[in-house]
Amino acid sequence: MAQISLMVHGRSYQVTCDDGQEGHLLKLAEYIDRKVGELEGSVGQVGEQRLLFMSCLLVADELFDARRQIDGLKTGEVPLSQAASYGVGAGAAPGAGPGAGPGAGDERATQALEACAQRIEAIAARLQEA
């Protein structure tokens, strides 16, 4: 286990994490710090606890939106042709050579969506533990 110091809104927080996860946690803390800064810029200084709570709500809202988009892609409510607007390439993946049959791009897109969903679920689990 590694211990890392994360800075959010000018305050240092000591966190224990699995070895090798330090860089990922630093990126998460930087993202939260940006959210707190943006929120403070729009609503002013309303107290650190409230700013952190409101920032958590914004991040959770983004997470739920992403899940909703992924669910829409999985269920077909959002056609794969519109998947690019969600950051997922439709059709054949770059570098798919000749012989990539019909539906091969759809299969790769589905696999990419599954990987995204797993990553979002892992982030949600970490947020629940925090």
Residue pairs with C-beta under 8 A, 6 or more apart in sequence:
1 16
1 17
1 18
1 19
2 16
2 17
2 18
2 19
2 20
2 21
2 22
3 14
3 15
3 16
3 17
4 14
4 15
4 16
4 17
4 22
4 25
4 26
5 12
5 13
5 14
5 15
6 12
6 13
6 14
6 15
6 25
6 26
6 29
7 13
7 29
7 33
8 29
8 32
8 33
8 36
8 52
9 33
9 36
9 37
9 40
9 48
9 51
9 52
11 48
13 29
15 25
17 25
28 126
31 59
32 55
32 59
35 55
35 58
35 59
36 51
36 52
36 55
39 51
39 54
39 55
39 58
40 51
43 51
43 54
45 51
46 54
56 127
59 127
60 127
63 120
63 123
63 124
63 127
66 116
66 120
67 117
67 120
69 78
69 86
70 86
70 113
70 116
70 117
70 120
71 77
72 78
73 80
73 83
73 86
73 88
73 109
73 113
74 110
74 113
74 117
78 86
80 90
80 91
80 105
80 106
80 109
81 90
82 90
83 89
83 90
83 109
83 113
84 90
88 109
88 112
88 113
88 116
89 105
89 109
89 112
90 105
90 109
91 105
91 109
92 100
92 104
92 105
92 108
93 105
93 108
96 104
96 105
96 108
